[in-house]
Amino acid sequence: MKWWLDDLMGHPVRTAYWSVRIAQRLGWSWLSGLCLFLGALLHDIGKLRLPARLLHKPGHLESHEREVMRRHTQCAYAWLSFTPGTVRRVIRCHHESWDGSGYPHALKDSQIPLCARIVAVADVYDALTSPRPYKAAWRPEQAVAHILAARGRQFDPRIVTVFVALVRERLARAGRLPVGELSC
């Protein structure tokens, strides 16, 4: 499968899967989980309004290209003004960071909507474990280590703890990891 097809279809579905699993573990209702699922499916839809040359670029983006790429959250937020609030909050805020260094608004810790904090972890995990034109796929253990290292900086520590437990359980069921090997 071409990477861009996976980016348009596979990545949003996998991000939505992990997001809903986290929400279930946090005790979210079915309806709240459904809105989160829709937000995760649509979290990168603003990329459809970006130049294709950026989306297909095999190397790292230059600083001015990164600025254009960052606009996908705002484009989609405006474009989908008719969608439920949770969906729009995910779209707008999934690149905000726990320490305030994210974008587009440099929100910090609890200023970031919980739905966006959940999708942020799921999004990064799938991006790391999927091949891209500029990098090979990471092993799940490598991606989890990266997310753990970014806990409290990029990611909400509570969401990371829940997510790591879910990945650990999945890998253990698959016989790929002893249950205690990935610790929080």
N, C-alpha and C positions, 0 to 999 in steps of 0.2 A: 504494500500500500504506500502510495506517495505520502511524504510527511505532511503536506498541506491538507490532504484529505483527513488524515488522523487529527491534525490540529483543528479542523472545522467540525469533525464529528466525534472522534474517539476521545480527545482531551476533555471537551465539555461533559461528556457522559461519565467518564471516570472521575472527574472533579465533583460532579453532582453525586455520584455514588458515595465517595468518601465523605462529602459534606453531610449527606443525610445520615450516614452511619454515626458520625460525630454527634449530630443533633439528637438521634435516637438515644445514644448513650447519655446525653445531657437531659433526657426526659422531655424533649419537645413534643408537642401535639402533632397529630397527623397533618392537620391543615398548615401549621407553621412549617413542618417538614416539607410539604408540597411547595410552598412559596420559596423555601430555601432551595429546593431541587430546581425550580424554574430559574431562580437567580443564578445558580451555578451553571446551568445549561447555557445561559445567555451572558455569562460574565465577560467574555471576550468578543461579543458580537460587534462592538465598536471597531474592531480591526477590519471589518468589511469596508469601512470608509477610509482606510489608510492606503497609501500607495503600495501596490503589489511588490514593487522592487524591495521595499523594506521587509515585507513578510517573507519573501523568498531569499533574502540575502544569506549566503552561506557563512559569512564571517561575522565578527562582532560589529555592532552598530557604533557609528561615530556619535559624539555627544549631541549634535543637532538632530541626528536620526532618532536617538533615544527620546528626545523631546517630542518629536512627531509621534512616535509610538505611544508615548504616555497619554496622548490625547484620546486614545480609544475609550477610556473610562468616561470622559466628559461627553464625547460624541454619542455613545450608547445611552448615557443617562438622559440626554436631551431627546434623542431619537425615540426612546421608549417611555415617554412621559405618561402614557396611558396604562402602564403596568402597575401591579400592586407595590406598595412601599418597600416591602422586603426585597423584592426583585431589584428595584432601582437602587436600594442601599448597597446590595451586593455588587452591582455593576459599578457604582461610583466609588466604593471604598475598598475593594478587594486588594488594592496595592498600598493601602495605608499600613504603617508599621507601628508596632506596640510602643516603640520609643519616640515616635513622632517624626521619623525620618522618611516616611513614605509619601505617596502622592495620591490624589491631586491637592489635598487640603492640609497635609502634615498633621492629621489628627493623631491623638495619643491615647493609649490604653483604653479606658472605658468610653472615650469620645467616639471610638470606632464602633459602629454597630456590630453586635455579636454575630449576626449572620455573615458579615464581611470578614470578621476574624476567623470564622470557621472555614469559609471558602478560601481564604488566603493560604491556610495550611494545606488544604487538599489540592489547590492549584499548584503550589510549588512542588509538592510531592509528585504529582503526575508529570509536571514539566521536567523534573529531574530524572524520573524513571522512564521517560519516553525519548526516543531518538529525535534529534532536531538537525537541521542542516549544518549547524555550527558545533554539534557535540553528539557523542554517543550516549545511549541510555545508561544511567547509573543503576547499580544494583539497589534493591530496596533498602538494604542495610546502610549503604552509603547515603542515600537520601534521608533516612531517619537520623543518621548522625549529623547531617547538615542542619536539619530542622531542630534537633536538640541543641545544637550549638547556637542557633538563632533565637532560642526561647528567651523571652524577656527583652529581646532587642527588636527583632522583626515580628515575632509571633507572641500571642497571648499565652503565658505559661500554662494556664489551665487547659486550653485547647490542645496544646502540644502533648500534655500528659495523657489526655483522652485519646488523641490520635495515635500516639506511640503504642498504647495498650492495644488498640484495634489492629494495627499492623503486626505487632508481636503475635497476637492471637491468630491472625490469618497465616502468617509464616509458619507458626508452630503446627497449625492444622495441615498445612501443605508438607510438613516434614522437612522444611528448609531451615529451621532454627529451633534450638532448644528454647523452651518457654521463657527462661530467665535471662537469655543472652542480651536482649535489648532492654536496658533499664532506663528509667526516667531519672 
